[in-house]
Amino acid sequence: MQLTDLTIHQLHDLLREGKTSAQEVTRAFLDRIAATDERVNAFITVCQQESLQQAAAADARLKAGDGAPLTGIPLALKDIFITEGLRTTCASQILNNFVPPYNGTAVAKLKEQGAVILGKLNMDEFAMGSSNENSAFGPVRNPWNGDCVPGGSSGGSAACVAARQAVATLGTDTGGSIRQPAAHCGVVGLKPTYGLVSRYGVIAYASSLDQVGPITRDVEDCAILLGAVAGYDPADSTSVDQPVPDYRATLKDGVKGLKVGLPKEYFIEGLDPAVKQAVEKAVDTLRGLGAEPVEVSLPHTDYAVACYYLIATAEASSNLARYDGVRYGQRVDQDRGLIDMYMQSRAAGFGPEVKRRIMLGTYALSSGYYDAYYLKAQKVRTLIRQDFLDAFNQVDVILTPVAPTPAFRIGEKTADPLQMYLSDIFTIPVNLAGTCGMSLPCGFSQEGLPIGLQLIGRPFGEETLLRTAYAFEQASDWHRQQAPL
Amino acid sequence: MKITRAQVERVAQLARLALSEVELDALTSDMDAILGYVDKLNELDTDHIVPTAHAVPLENAFRDDTARPSLGTDKALQNAPAASDGCFLVPKVIE
């Protein structure tokens, strides 16, 4: 067993007992990044010196007996998190040289615990994509098969954990951007309930859908990292003021008598046979552990992708108006006045998918079309949310596939944006409903690509989600499989 | 057609994007396909449905109107493409 194979809780024990040091662990991960990242391209920025300095500080803290669960644990962050003094690009040309003057709340919380930040991770530009092919820093490759995508938009965050380049990472999820790449890379990912984790200092894509969440090697790490970043923050006006439970305390409570909903709309034609089989086997496993599977219906599922691509793009077009070449970011000025400077800066700075979504969103919000598109989508969102609330009157968790297929090939879907959007069909409804969902490994395709199981919980039902996932994980060994890298 | 090339040009103007002819052509067909797809929302009768702007019901979040420390001019300007005398510098707006 190498240091880079260990989890947060295993490393924490070794660090506390003095059997290794944060500096030794950090060096092991920096070496692993140097040896593998040419093939994965998970990192946009590696913090060679800063991470070792943070590790030295963590060692001093551990020696003083003042170690927190994340003290000295090497983590990495999707490059959407604002980091003071550390370049933050959002994988966009337009923020190529942006060095933020402050830390966001989630990052500040990790730093308070003394976590080591190894670097900033590749992603789809402004979190817009399902394959990590929309990055100004090149595509990320799936550690299980370099010809395949890692999923997106947190592709770097998932690939990094699967490649054992960091113990765990943070991503963001607007329509599946944590869960889908976690599934494609064979790791654990959780999208919290909207409002549980502060969005302060996270570059905005679609503000009513964006959430910060952990990507980890196992469920216990997921509980630890979620607990570390969750909680009310006055700097985020949508953050919810309620106490954060100790997610680790209830992990081992089991699933006896737990009602698990299987929405019939998710087990449809077009679902890859290997995915269907793996998910059905997972249902059997949970039944064997005492859970009670129940068929439920989420009747508006088929409308979720259409609803999402109006709401998310409308919010994006508004959020991305701030990139105007004035306060930060790239400026292109051809001396033809202010408006021209805006238009040239944005045209040169944004990639094709970002432009496409800004255009779609601007159209959906424009005079004469607002009611037909944006308002209509917000009403359908109400129906989708109500589907989930109704289902949760009958069951405790909902179980589905994360994605209809395992990871697809690089280039396979780039020519057809709509096909790419439809690959998020099982994850998008959770964001629209604002509730929590997680992805955990549940098998492999014949080609050796990981398959993900999605568990969906009630709003603020993360404890139930995590204990269900933990019970499943203890009864399987999918999470122990390692990418051949 | 759900959207015409002329409409796409108008939207590009609203979105402050200087797009090339090739981009405008591609966006016209992409947006036409996507708008055709999202039309399926019209299968649903939503006349009496209240729109959802945020999934979690929240009251407006107010804070006390008191002065507190902020970023400060130097830090606020550190990423500016052009700055002068503690201000952001932009191309001339009024002739």
HADDOCK unambig.tbl for C-alpha pairs under 7 A between the chains (distance, minus, plus):
assign (segid A and resid 98 and name CA) (segid B and resid 79 and name CA) 6.31 0.50 0.50
assign (segid A and resid 99 and name CA) (segid B and resid 79 and name CA) 6.90 0.50 0.50
assign (segid A and resid 101 and name CA) (segid B and resid 75 and name CA) 5.94 0.50 0.50
assign (segid A and resid 194 and name CA) (segid B and resid 56 and name CA) 6.92 0.50 0.50
assign (segid A and resid 208 and name CA) (segid B and resid 54 and name CA) 5.59 0.50 0.50
assign (segid A and resid 237 and name CA) (segid B and resid 61 and name CA) 5.58 0.50 0.50
assign (segid A and resid 303 and name CA) (segid B and resid 41 and name CA) 6.40 0.50 0.50
assign (segid A and resid 306 and name CA) (segid B and resid 37 and name CA) 6.90 0.50 0.50
assign (segid A and resid 306 and name CA) (segid B and resid 38 and name CA) 4.59 0.50 0.50
assign (segid A and resid 325 and name CA) (segid B and resid 81 and name CA) 6.82 0.50 0.50
assign (segid A and resid 326 and name CA) (segid B and resid 80 and name CA) 6.31 0.50 0.50
assign (segid A and resid 326 and name CA) (segid B and resid 81 and name CA) 6.52 0.50 0.50
assign (segid A and resid 326 and name CA) (segid B and resid 88 and name CA) 6.75 0.50 0.50
assign (segid A and resid 326 and name CA) (segid B and resid 90 and name CA) 6.64 0.50 0.50
assign (segid A and resid 327 and name CA) (segid B and resid 77 and name CA) 7.00 0.50 0.50
assign (segid A and resid 327 and name CA) (segid B and resid 79 and name CA) 6.61 0.50 0.50
assign (segid A and resid 327 and name CA) (segid B and resid 80 and name CA) 4.66 0.50 0.50
assign (segid A and resid 327 and name CA) (segid B and resid 81 and name CA) 6.96 0.50 0.50
assign (segid A and resid 327 and name CA) (segid B and resid 88 and name CA) 6.68 0.50 0.50
assign (segid A and resid 328 and name CA) (segid B and resid 79 and name CA) 4.77 0.50 0.50
assign (segid A and resid 328 and name CA) (segid B and resid 80 and name CA) 4.65 0.50 0.50
assign (segid A and resid 328 and name CA) (segid B and resid 81 and name CA) 6.21 0.50 0.50
assign (segid A and resid 329 and name CA) (segid B and resid 81 and name CA) 6.91 0.50 0.50
assign (segid A and resid 330 and name CA) (segid B and resid 81 and name CA) 6.86 0.50 0.50
assign (segid A and resid 331 and name CA) (segid B and resid 81 and name CA) 6.32 0.50 0.50
assign (segid A and resid 337 and name CA) (segid B and resid 91 and name CA) 5.65 0.50 0.50
assign (segid A and resid 337 and name CA) (segid B and resid 92 and name CA) 6.22 0.50 0.50
assign (segid A and resid 337 and name CA) (segid B and resid 93 and name CA) 6.70 0.50 0.50
assign (segid A and resid 338 and name CA) (segid B and resid 90 and name CA) 6.96 0.50 0.50
assign (segid A and resid 338 and name CA) (segid B and resid 91 and name CA) 5.17 0.50 0.50
assign (segid A and resid 338 and name CA) (segid B and resid 92 and name CA) 6.55 0.50 0.50
assign (segid A and resid 338 and name CA) (segid B and resid 93 and name CA) 5.98 0.50 0.50
assign (segid A and resid 342 and name CA) (segid B and resid 16 and name CA) 6.31 0.50 0.50
assign (segid A and resid 343 and name CA) (segid B and resid 16 and name CA) 4.67 0.50 0.50
assign (segid A and resid 343 and name CA) (segid B and resid 17 and name CA) 4.56 0.50 0.50
assign (segid A and resid 343 and name CA) (segid B and resid 18 and name CA) 4.90 0.50 0.50
assign (segid A and resid 344 and name CA) (segid B and resid 17 and name CA) 6.88 0.50 0.50
assign (segid A and resid 344 and name CA) (segid B and resid 18 and name CA) 5.64 0.50 0.50
assign (segid A and resid 346 and name CA) (segid B and resid 17 and name CA) 5.85 0.50 0.50
assign (segid A and resid 347 and name CA) (segid B and resid 17 and name CA) 5.26 0.50 0.50
assign (segid A and resid 347 and name CA) (segid B and resid 18 and name CA) 5.36 0.50 0.50
assign (segid A and resid 347 and name CA) (segid B and resid 19 and name CA) 6.43 0.50 0.50
assign (segid A and resid 356 and name CA) (segid B and resid 27 and name CA) 6.76 0.50 0.50
assign (segid A and resid 359 and name CA) (segid B and resid 11 and name CA) 6.48 0.50 0.50
assign (segid A and resid 359 and name CA) (segid B and resid 12 and name CA) 6.55 0.50 0.50
assign (segid A and resid 359 and name CA) (segid B and resid 15 and name CA) 6.64 0.50 0.50
assign (segid A and resid 360 and name CA) (segid B and resid 31 and name CA) 6.74 0.50 0.50
assign (segid A and resid 362 and name CA) (segid B and resid 11 and name CA) 6.60 0.50 0.50
assign (segid A and resid 362 and name CA) (segid B and resid 15 and name CA) 6.30 0.50 0.50
assign (segid A and resid 363 and name CA) (segid B and resid 11 and name CA) 6.13 0.50 0.50
assign (segid A and resid 375 and name CA) (segid B and resid 51 and name CA) 6.80 0.50 0.50
assign (segid A and resid 378 and name CA) (segid B and resid 51 and name CA) 4.73 0.50 0.50
assign (segid A and resid 378 and name CA) (segid B and resid 52 and name CA) 5.12 0.50 0.50
assign (segid A and resid 378 and name CA) (segid B and resid 53 and name CA) 6.40 0.50 0.50
assign (segid A and resid 379 and name CA) (segid B and resid 46 and name CA) 6.36 0.50 0.50
assign (segid A and resid 379 and name CA) (segid B and resid 49 and name CA) 5.81 0.50 0.50
assign (segid A and resid 379 and name CA) (segid B and resid 50 and name CA) 5.95 0.50 0.50
assign (segid A and resid 379 and name CA) (segid B and resid 51 and name CA) 4.06 0.50 0.50
assign (segid A and resid 379 and name CA) (segid B and resid 52 and name CA) 6.16 0.50 0.50
assign (segid A and resid 381 and name CA) (segid B and resid 52 and name CA) 6.11 0.50 0.50
assign (segid A and resid 382 and name CA) (segid B and resid 50 and name CA) 6.97 0.50 0.50
assign (segid A and resid 382 and name CA) (segid B and resid 51 and name CA) 6.08 0.50 0.50
assign (segid A and resid 382 and name CA) (segid B and resid 52 and name CA) 5.35 0.50 0.50
assign (segid A and resid 418 and name CA) (segid B and resid 34 and name CA) 6.56 0.50 0.50
assign (segid A and resid 433 and name CA) (segid B and resid 55 and name CA) 5.93 0.50 0.50
assign (segid A and resid 434 and name CA) (segid B and resid 55 and name CA) 4.88 0.50 0.50
assign (segid A and resid 434 and name CA) (segid B and resid 56 and name CA) 6.78 0.50 0.50
